[in-house]
Amino acid sequence: MVKLLRKRFKAGIYYIGDPCYAIHENNWDEVLDDTNFFRNKDQTYKGAKILIGSTAYGDGFFHDNYDRVYYVDSGSIGIIPIEVALTGIA
């Protein structure tokens, strides 16, 4: 059974996709620890609310309800405010 994740975000510009492309590799281990490997209900990155969860089928590509495609290489997909995505080394 697939567990659905839901969270409301304020209007803004967000990165949606594999978090490994939006979180700098030097911060990856810290984010995993801070979010309990994305299991925590309330997740943050650099003080911003995020939501990341595992995909049902691991790596691959996934379509949303508007037929946009999201490529996944880390087995997870999420939403991250653009102002903290790829902001470099902590």
N, CA, C and O atoms as a GROMACS GRO file, in nm:
protein
  360
    1MET      N    1   0.084  -0.118   0.000
    1MET     CA    2   0.000   0.000   0.000
    1MET      C    3   0.088   0.124   0.000
    1MET      O    4   0.185   0.133   0.076
    2VAL      N    5   0.055   0.220  -0.084
    2VAL     CA    6   0.131   0.343  -0.097
    2VAL      C    7   0.079   0.445   0.004
    2VAL      O    8  -0.041   0.467   0.015
    3LYS      N    9   0.170   0.507   0.077
    3LYS     CA   10   0.135   0.610   0.173
    3LYS      C   11   0.140   0.745   0.103
    3LYS      O   12   0.245   0.783   0.051
    4LEU      N   13   0.030   0.817   0.102
    4LEU     CA   14   0.026   0.949   0.040
    4LEU      C   15   0.068   1.054   0.140
    4LEU      O   16   0.030   1.049   0.258
    5LEU      N   17   0.145   1.150   0.094
    5LEU     CA   18   0.189   1.262   0.177
    5LEU      C   19   0.113   1.387   0.133
    5LEU      O   20   0.095   1.410   0.014
    6ARG      N   21   0.070   1.466   0.231
    6ARG     CA   22  -0.001   1.590   0.200
    6ARG      C   23   0.049   1.701   0.291
    6ARG      O   24   0.072   1.680   0.410
    7LYS      N   25   0.064   1.817   0.233
    7LYS     CA   26   0.104   1.935   0.309
    7LYS      C   27   0.068   2.057   0.226
    7LYS      O   28   0.082   2.057   0.104
    8ARG      N   29   0.021   2.159   0.292
    8ARG     CA   30  -0.010   2.285   0.224
    8ARG      C   31   0.112   2.375   0.225
    8ARG      O   32   0.182   2.385   0.326
    9PHE      N   33   0.135   2.439   0.112
    9PHE     CA   34   0.244   2.535   0.099
    9PHE      C   35   0.186   2.669   0.056
    9PHE      O   36   0.088   2.675  -0.019
   10LYS      N   37   0.246   2.777   0.105
   10LYS     CA   38   0.202   2.909   0.062
   10LYS      C   39   0.237   2.928  -0.086
   10LYS      O   40   0.323   2.859  -0.140
   11ALA      N   41   0.169   3.020  -0.149
   11ALA     CA   42   0.196   3.048  -0.291
   11ALA      C   43   0.342   3.088  -0.307
   11ALA      O   44   0.396   3.161  -0.224
   12GLY      N   45   0.404   3.042  -0.411
   12GLY     CA   46   0.543   3.074  -0.436
   12GLY      C   47   0.598   2.992  -0.550
   12GLY      O   48   0.523   2.927  -0.623
   13ILE      N   49   0.728   2.997  -0.565
   13ILE     CA   50   0.796   2.921  -0.669
   13ILE      C   51   0.871   2.807  -0.602
   13ILE      O   52   0.948   2.829  -0.508
   14TYR      N   53   0.848   2.686  -0.651
   14TYR     CA   54   0.903   2.567  -0.588
   14TYR      C   55   0.972   2.478  -0.690
   14TYR      O   56   0.933   2.472  -0.807
   15TYR      N   57   1.074   2.409  -0.643
   15TYR     CA   58   1.133   2.300  -0.718
   15TYR      C   59   1.052   2.176  -0.683
   15TYR      O   60   1.031   2.147  -0.565
   16ILE      N   61   1.006   2.103  -0.783
   16ILE     CA   62   0.937   1.977  -0.761
   16ILE      C   63   1.013   1.871  -0.840
   16ILE      O   64   1.031   1.883  -0.962
   17GLY      N   65   1.056   1.768  -0.771
   17GLY     CA   66   1.132   1.662  -0.836
   17GLY      C   67   1.219   1.590  -0.737
   17GLY      O   68   1.194   1.592  -0.617
   18ASP      N   69   1.321   1.525  -0.789
   18ASP     CA   70   1.414   1.450  -0.706
   18ASP      C   71   1.496   1.548  -0.622
   18ASP      O   72   1.564   1.634  -0.678
   19PRO      N   73   1.490   1.537  -0.490
   19PRO     CA   74   1.563   1.632  -0.405
   19PRO      C   75   1.715   1.624  -0.423
   19PRO      O   76   1.785   1.719  -0.387
   20CYS      N   77   1.767   1.515  -0.476
   20CYS     CA   78   1.912   1.507  -0.494
   20CYS      C   79   1.962   1.609  -0.595
   20CYS      O   80   2.081   1.639  -0.598
   21TYR      N   81   1.872   1.663  -0.678
   21TYR     CA   82   1.910   1.768  -0.773
   21TYR      C   83   1.894   1.908  -0.716
   21TYR      O   84   1.942   2.004  -0.776
   22ALA      N   85   1.828   1.921  -0.602
   22ALA     CA   86   1.801   2.053  -0.544
   22ALA      C   87   1.874   2.079  -0.413
   22ALA      O   88   1.887   2.193  -0.371
   23ILE      N   89   1.922   1.974  -0.350
   23ILE     CA   90   1.995   1.987  -0.224
   23ILE      C   91   2.141   1.958  -0.252
   23ILE      O   92   2.177   1.852  -0.304
   24HIS      N   93   2.224   2.054  -0.219
   24HIS     CA   94   2.368   2.039  -0.247
   24HIS      C   95   2.422   1.913  -0.181
   24HIS      O   96   2.386   1.879  -0.069
   25GLU      N   97   2.510   1.844  -0.253
   25GLU     CA   98   2.563   1.716  -0.203
   25GLU      C   99   2.632   1.730  -0.068
   25GLU      O  100   2.634   1.634   0.009
   26ASN      N  101   2.688   1.846  -0.038
   26ASN     CA  102   2.752   1.866   0.092
   26ASN      C  103   2.651   1.876   0.206
   26ASN      O  104   2.687   1.864   0.322
   27ASN      N  105   2.523   1.897   0.172
   27ASN     CA  106   2.417   1.907   0.273
   27ASN      C  107   2.329   1.783   0.279
   27ASN      O  108   2.244   1.773   0.366
   28TRP      N  109   2.349   1.689   0.187
   28TRP     CA  110   2.259   1.575   0.173
   28TRP      C  111   2.249   1.492   0.302
   28TRP      O  112   2.139   1.462   0.347
   29ASP      N  113   2.362   1.454   0.361
   29ASP     CA  114   2.361   1.372   0.483
   29ASP      C  115   2.291   1.445   0.598
   29ASP      O  116   2.218   1.383   0.676
   30GLU      N  117   2.314   1.574   0.609
   30GLU     CA  118   2.250   1.653   0.715
   30GLU      C  119   2.098   1.654   0.698
   30GLU      O  120   2.024   1.640   0.796
   31VAL      N  121   2.052   1.670   0.574
   31VAL     CA  122   1.907   1.670   0.549
   31VAL      C  123   1.848   1.533   0.581
   31VAL      O  124   1.740   1.524   0.639
   32LEU      N  125   1.917   1.428   0.543
   32LEU     CA  126   1.868   1.293   0.576
   32LEU      C  127   1.855   1.276   0.727
   32LEU      O  128   1.755   1.222   0.775
   33ASP      N  129   1.956   1.320   0.802
   33ASP     CA  130   1.951   1.310   0.948
   33ASP      C  131   1.839   1.397   1.006
   33ASP      O  132   1.762   1.351   1.091
   34ASP      N  133   1.829   1.523   0.960
   34ASP     CA  134   1.730   1.617   1.014
   34ASP      C  135   1.587   1.574   0.986
   34ASP      O  136   1.496   1.607   1.064
   35THR      N  137   1.564   1.501   0.879
   35THR     CA  138   1.429   1.460   0.841
   35THR      C  139   1.401   1.313   0.870
   35THR      O  140   1.297   1.260   0.831
   36ASN      N  141   1.497   1.246   0.938
   36ASN     CA  142   1.485   1.103   0.964
   36ASN      C  143   1.463   1.027   0.833
   36ASN      O  144   1.371   0.946   0.819
   37PHE      N  145   1.551   1.057   0.738
   37PHE     CA  146   1.544   0.996   0.604
   37PHE      C  147   1.408   1.021   0.539
   37PHE      O  148   1.349   0.932   0.479
   38PHE      N  149   1.360   1.145   0.554
   38PHE     CA  150   1.235   1.193   0.496
   38PHE      C  151   1.111   1.126   0.555
   38PHE      O  152   1.005   1.124   0.493
   39ARG      N  153   1.125   1.070   0.676
   39ARG     CA  154   1.010   1.008   0.742
   39ARG      C  155   0.936   1.104   0.834
   39ARG      O  156   0.819   1.081   0.866
   40ASN      N  157   1.002   1.213   0.877
   40ASN     CA  158   0.936   1.307   0.967
   40ASN      C  159   0.820   1.377   0.898
   40ASN      O  160   0.826   1.409   0.780
   41LYS      N  161   0.714   1.399   0.974
   41LYS     CA  162   0.598   1.469   0.920
   41LYS      C  163   0.633   1.614   0.888
   41LYS      O  164   0.596   1.663   0.781
   42ASP      N  165   0.702   1.680   0.977
   42ASP     CA  166   0.743   1.820   0.955
   42ASP      C  167   0.890   1.821   0.914
   42ASP      O  168   0.978   1.788   0.994
   43GLN      N  169   0.915   1.859   0.790
   43GLN     CA  170   1.050   1.860   0.735
   43GLN      C  171   1.089   2.003   0.699
   43GLN      O  172   1.007   2.081   0.650
   44THR      N  173   1.216   2.037   0.724
   44THR     CA  174   1.267   2.168   0.685
   44THR      C  175   1.404   2.152   0.623
   44THR      O  176   1.475   2.055   0.649
   45TYR      N  177   1.441   2.250   0.542
   45TYR     CA  178   1.574   2.259   0.483
   45TYR      C  179   1.611   2.406   0.482
   45TYR      O  180   1.542   2.488   0.421
   46LYS      N  181   1.721   2.439   0.549
   46LYS     CA  182   1.768   2.578   0.559
   46LYS      C  183   1.656   2.669   0.610
   46LYS      O  184   1.643   2.783   0.565
   47GLY      N  185   1.576   2.618   0.704
   47GLY     CA  186   1.471   2.695   0.766
   47GLY      C  187   1.340   2.701   0.689
   47GLY      O  188   1.242   2.759   0.737
   48ALA      N  189   1.336   2.642   0.570
   48ALA     CA  190   1.215   2.644   0.488
   48ALA      C  191   1.143   2.510   0.496
   48ALA      O  192   1.206   2.405   0.506
   49LYS      N  193   1.011   2.516   0.493
   49LYS     CA  194   0.930   2.395   0.495
   49LYS      C  195   0.947   2.321   0.362
   49LYS      O  196   0.938   2.382   0.256
   50ILE      N  197   0.972   2.190   0.370
   50ILE     CA  198   0.983   2.105   0.252
   50ILE      C  199   0.896   1.981   0.274
   50ILE      O  200   0.850   1.956   0.386
   51LEU      N  201   0.874   1.906   0.169
   51LEU     CA  202   0.808   1.776   0.181
   51LEU      C  203   0.873   1.682   0.082
   51LEU      O  204   0.870   1.705  -0.039
   52ILE      N  205   0.931   1.576   0.134
   52ILE     CA  206   0.999   1.477   0.051
   52ILE      C  207   0.956   1.339   0.097
   52ILE      O  208   0.948   1.312   0.217
   53GLY      N  209   0.929   1.252   0.003
   53GLY     CA  210   0.891   1.116   0.035
   53GLY      C  211   0.943   1.019  -0.069
   53GLY      O  212   0.986   1.059  -0.178
   54SER      N  213   0.938   0.894  -0.036
   54SER     CA  214   0.982   0.790  -0.128
   54SER      C  215   0.879   0.770  -0.238
   54SER      O  216   0.759   0.787  -0.217
   55THR      N  217   0.928   0.734  -0.356
   55THR     CA  218   0.836   0.700  -0.464
   55THR      C  219   0.790   0.556  -0.444
   55THR      O  220   0.855   0.478  -0.374
   56ALA      N  221   0.680   0.522  -0.505
   56ALA     CA  222   0.627   0.387  -0.492
   56ALA      C  223   0.710   0.285  -0.568
   56ALA      O  224   0.710   0.166  -0.535
   57TYR      N  225   0.782   0.330  -0.670
   57TYR     CA  226   0.853   0.237  -0.758
   57TYR      C  227   1.002   0.266  -0.771
   57TYR      O  228   1.064   0.222  -0.867
   58GLY      N  229   1.060   0.340  -0.677
   58GLY     CA  230   1.203   0.368  -0.682
   58GLY      C  231   1.236   0.471  -0.788
   58GLY      O  232   1.165   0.569  -0.806
   59ASP      N  233   1.346   0.448  -0.860
   59ASP     CA  234   1.392   0.541  -0.963
   59ASP      C  235   1.306   0.529  -1.088
   59ASP      O  236   1.235   0.431  -1.108
   60GLY      N  237   1.316   0.631  -1.171
   60GLY     CA  238   1.242   0.631  -1.298
   60GLY      C  239   1.188   0.768  -1.327
   60GLY      O  240   1.247   0.869  -1.288
   61PHE      N  241   1.075   0.774  -1.396
   61PHE     CA  242   1.011   0.901  -1.422
   61PHE      C  243   0.863   0.890  -1.388
   61PHE      O  244   0.801   0.784  -1.404
   62PHE      N  245   0.809   1.000  -1.340
   62PHE     CA  246   0.673   1.002  -1.288
   62PHE      C  247   0.599   1.122  -1.346
   62PHE      O  248   0.656   1.229  -1.365
   63HIS      N  249   0.471   1.103  -1.374
   63HIS     CA  250   0.387   1.208  -1.431
   63HIS      C  251   0.293   1.263  -1.324
   63HIS      O  252   0.245   1.189  -1.238
   64ASP      N  253   0.268   1.394  -1.330
   64ASP     CA  254   0.166   1.450  -1.243
   64ASP      C  255   0.032   1.453  -1.316
   64ASP      O  256   0.022   1.403  -1.428
   65ASN      N  257  -0.069   1.510  -1.254
   65ASN     CA  258  -0.202   1.509  -1.315
   65ASN      C  259  -0.215   1.605  -1.433
   65ASN      O  260  -0.320   1.610  -1.497
   66TYR      N  261  -0.110   1.682  -1.462
   66TYR     CA  262  -0.106   1.767  -1.582
   66TYR      C  263  -0.011   1.710  -1.687
   66TYR      O  264   0.023   1.777  -1.785
   67ASP      N  265   0.033   1.585  -1.666
   67ASP     CA  266   0.121   1.511  -1.755
   67ASP      C  267   0.263   1.569  -1.763
   67ASP      O  268   0.335   1.544  -1.860
   68ARG      N  269   0.303   1.647  -1.661
   68ARG     CA  270   0.443   1.690  -1.653
   68ARG      C  271   0.524   1.571  -1.602
   68ARG      O  272   0.473   1.488  -1.527
   69VAL      N  273   0.650   1.564  -1.642
   69VAL     CA  274   0.734   1.450  -1.607
   69VAL      C  275   0.839   1.492  -1.506
   69VAL      O  276   0.899   1.599  -1.518
   70TYR      N  277   0.861   1.408  -1.404
   70TYR     CA  278   0.962   1.430  -1.302
   70TYR      C  279   1.054   1.310  -1.299
   70TYR      O  280   1.008   1.197  -1.279
   71TYR      N  281   1.183   1.332  -1.320
   71TYR     CA  282   1.281   1.224  -1.321
   71TYR      C  283   1.338   1.204  -1.181
   71TYR      O  284   1.369   1.300  -1.111
   72VAL      N  285   1.351   1.078  -1.142
   72VAL     CA  286   1.394   1.044  -1.007
   72VAL      C  287   1.511   0.946  -1.014
   72VAL      O  288   1.503   0.842  -1.080
   73ASP      N  289   1.619   0.980  -0.943
   73ASP     CA  290   1.736   0.893  -0.934
   73ASP      C  291   1.768   0.852  -0.791
   73ASP      O  292   1.855   0.767  -0.770
   74SER      N  293   1.700   0.911  -0.692
   74SER     CA  294   1.730   0.878  -0.553
   74SER      C  295   1.614   0.802  -0.488
   74SER      O  296   1.618   0.776  -0.368
   75GLY      N  297   1.512   0.766  -0.565
   75GLY     CA  298   1.398   0.696  -0.509
   75GLY      C  299   1.306   0.784  -0.428
   75GLY      O  300   1.220   0.734  -0.356
   76SER      N  301   1.324   0.918  -0.438
   76SER     CA  302   1.239   1.010  -0.363
   76SER      C  303   1.202   1.129  -0.450
   76SER      O  304   1.270   1.162  -0.547
   77ILE      N  305   1.092   1.190  -0.414
   77ILE     CA  306   1.042   1.307  -0.486
   77ILE      C  307   0.990   1.406  -0.383
   77ILE      O  308   0.940   1.366  -0.278
   78GLY      N  309   1.002   1.535  -0.413
   78GLY     CA  310   0.959   1.632  -0.314
   78GLY      C  311   0.937   1.770  -0.370
   78GLY      O  312   0.948   1.794  -0.490
   79ILE      N  313   0.905   1.860  -0.278
   79ILE     CA  314   0.884   2.001  -0.310
   79ILE      C  315   0.970   2.084  -0.216
   79ILE      O  316   0.968   2.066  -0.094
   80ILE      N  317   1.047   2.176  -0.277
   80ILE     CA  318   1.142   2.258  -0.202
   80ILE      C  319   1.131   2.401  -0.252
   80ILE      O  320   1.136   2.423  -0.373
   81PRO      N  321   1.117   2.500  -0.163
   81PRO     CA  322   1.112   2.638  -0.210
   81PRO      C  323   1.237   2.672  -0.291
   81PRO      O  324   1.349   2.638  -0.252
   82ILE      N  325   1.216   2.738  -0.402
   82ILE     CA  326   1.327   2.767  -0.493
   82ILE      C  327   1.435   2.852  -0.427
   82ILE      O  328   1.552   2.845  -0.465
   83GLU      N  329   1.397   2.934  -0.328
   83GLU     CA  330   1.497   3.021  -0.265
   83GLU      C  331   1.600   2.944  -0.182
   83GLU      O  332   1.705   2.999  -0.150
   84VAL      N  333   1.573   2.819  -0.148
   84VAL     CA  334   1.672   2.739  -0.076
   84VAL      C  335   1.726   2.623  -0.160
   84VAL      O  336   1.823   2.557  -0.121
   85ALA      N  337   1.664   2.598  -0.273
   85ALA     CA  338   1.712   2.490  -0.360
   85ALA      C  339   1.844   2.534  -0.425
   85ALA      O  340   1.858   2.646  -0.472
   86LEU      N  341   1.939   2.444  -0.425
   86LEU     CA  342   2.071   2.467  -0.485
   86LEU      C  343   2.136   2.597  -0.442
   86LEU      O  344   2.186   2.674  -0.523
   87THR      N  345   2.134   2.620  -0.311
   87THR     CA  346   2.194   2.742  -0.259
   87THR      C  347   2.341   2.725  -0.225
   87THR      O  348   2.403   2.816  -0.168
   88GLY      N  349   2.397   2.612  -0.258
   88GLY     CA  350   2.540   2.592  -0.237
   88GLY      C  351   2.573   2.530  -0.104
   88GLY      O  352   2.487   2.474  -0.036
   89ILE      N  353   2.698   2.541  -0.069
   89ILE     CA  354   2.749   2.479   0.053
   89ILE      C  355   2.695   2.552   0.175
   89ILE      O  356   2.691   2.675   0.178
   90ALA      N  357   2.654   2.474   0.275
   90ALA     CA  358   2.596   2.530   0.399
   90ALA      C  359   2.694   2.620   0.469
   90ALA      O  360   2.662   2.676   0.574
   0.00000   0.00000   0.00000
